[in-house]
Structure formats: structure tokens, C-alpha cells
Amino acid sequence: MSKRLYEIHADICKTLGNARRIEILNILNDRELTVSELIESIGAPAANVSQHLSVMRQKGILTARREGNNIYYKVSNDKVIRACNLMREVLFDQIEEGKKIARKFSAKSR
């Protein structure tokens, strides 16, 4: 792979490396919502949610369409959701492994 491709890849990963953005992706998982609906679901200030939406739209992670006064957002590619879900599975595996180690250590110290 070329260095430029690695840079773009890292940039997308950085964009997804934000808890609020992952929350937004999770909410948009299989549906399209307006900015107002997202703000209500998240319970964050409108300016904050709008900023995150803008960044993800600029990176091509989300698409937006206007209908009247509303702007609707959705995930641009289902593979983004699959990638996030895969990373969540890795997290759960790590948590489970940590629990196993803790139980083993706890049993030895008794």
C-alpha cells in the first residue's frame, strides 16, 4: 500500500476514535434521522452534535440530505457499522479475557 493510503486510513480511524461519534453511528445503525432526532437521542448540545455530524460527513462516513427544513443523516456504507461492531467484539473479548485472569488471580490469592 502507498503511504497516502495509510494516511487516509489513519484519518478515518481517528475520526471514528471519538466516543460521541461512535454513539451517533450506533444510533444511525440502520436508519436515517434528522439532526433534531439525533440531538434528542444523545442528549448533547446541538452545536456539539452538529460538529460531529459535519466531521463525519466530510470524511464520507455519513451522508446527508435536506427535506424541507430538516437535514437527514445516515451511514454512507454499511461496512462502517460492521467495522465498528467488529471492534466492539474485540473489546468484549478483551474484557472477557481480563475477567478470566482476574478470577484466576483471585482464586490463587485465597
N, C-alpha and C positions, 0 to 999 in steps of 0.2 A: 504494500500500500504506500501511497505517496504521503509525504509529511503533511500536506494540505488536508488530506482526508482524515488523518489522525487529529488535526487541529479542529476540524468541523465536528468530528465525533466527540471530542472532549468538550466542545462548546455546547453541544446538545446535552451531554451528561451533566455539565454544570447547570444548565437551565433546569434540568429535572432534579438537581440536587438541592431542592428547597421544599420543606415540608408543606407549605401552603400550596405550592404548585402541584404537588402530588395529591393533596387533598382535592384540589379543583379537578384534576384528571380523574380521580376516583368518582367524584360526583357526576362528571360528564361521561363516565364509562360507556354507557350505551344509549345516551340520549343527548338531545340538544336543549340548552337552556338559555334564557335571557340573562343579561348581566344582573338584573334585579333579583331573579330567582337564585342565582349563584350567591349574591351578597346575603340573601336571606338564609340560604342553606349553610353558609360558612359562618355567618355572624361576625364578619370582619368589616372594617370601614370600606365604603365604596371606592375610595381612592386607592386603597391597598389592593383590593380585588382587581380593579381596572388595570393597575400597573402590572400585576402578574399575568393577566389575560393578554395584555399588549405584548409583553416579552415573549410569551409562548406563541402568540400569533406571528410575531416577527421571525421566530425560529422555525416556523412551519409545523409546530406541534398541534396548534389549533387552527380552525378556520372560523370565519365569522361571516354572517350575512345580516343585512338590515331588512326588517319588515316593519314599515311604518316608523314608529318611534323606538322600536325595540331592536337590539342587536343580539342575535343568537350565536352562541358558540358551541362548537363540537370538536371532538378529537379528529384530527385530519387523517389519521391512519390507525387502524385497529392494532397494528403491531406495536404502537407506543404503549397501549394498555397491556398487551401481552408481555412486553419488556418489563414494565413496572410490576406486573404480577409475578413474573419470574424472579425479580429481585426481592420481592416480598417473601416468596418461597425460600430463597436463600437465607433471608433474615430469620424466618421461622425455624429453619434447620439449625442455624447458629444458636438460637435461643434454646432449642431442644437439646443440643449438644452441651450447652452451658449448664442446663438443668441436670443432665446426666452426670457431668463432672462434679457439680455441687452435691448431688445425692451420694456419689461415691466418696467424696471427701468427708461429708457429714457422717456417713456410716463408719468410716475409718476412725474418726475422732471420738467416737462413743466409747 
